[in-house]
Amino acid sequence: MEKLAWARPMSCANSNNCPEVAVTGDAVYVRSSLLPDAIAELTPDEWRDLVAAIRAGEFSI
């Protein structure tokens, strides 16, 4: 796997438990800063669907 440029939300900049995302031309990679070796690989369509579902509150507790 190529070296990825990981980004995290600005609201999480100084925290140790944050989601991190890296985007390449073919995929979007997602991981937790607590488990940086556990990486999920999504297609761009899967990423768009996930973000839309989060925004729609489908994962609210």
Sequence and secondary structure as in RCSB ss.txt:
>XXXX:A:sequence
MEKLAWARPMSCANSNNCPEVAVTGDAVYVRSSLLPDAIAELTPDEWRDLVAAIRAGEFSI
>XXXX:A:secstr
      B  GGGTT SS EEEEE SS EEEEETTEEEEEEEE HHHHHHHHHHHHTTTT  
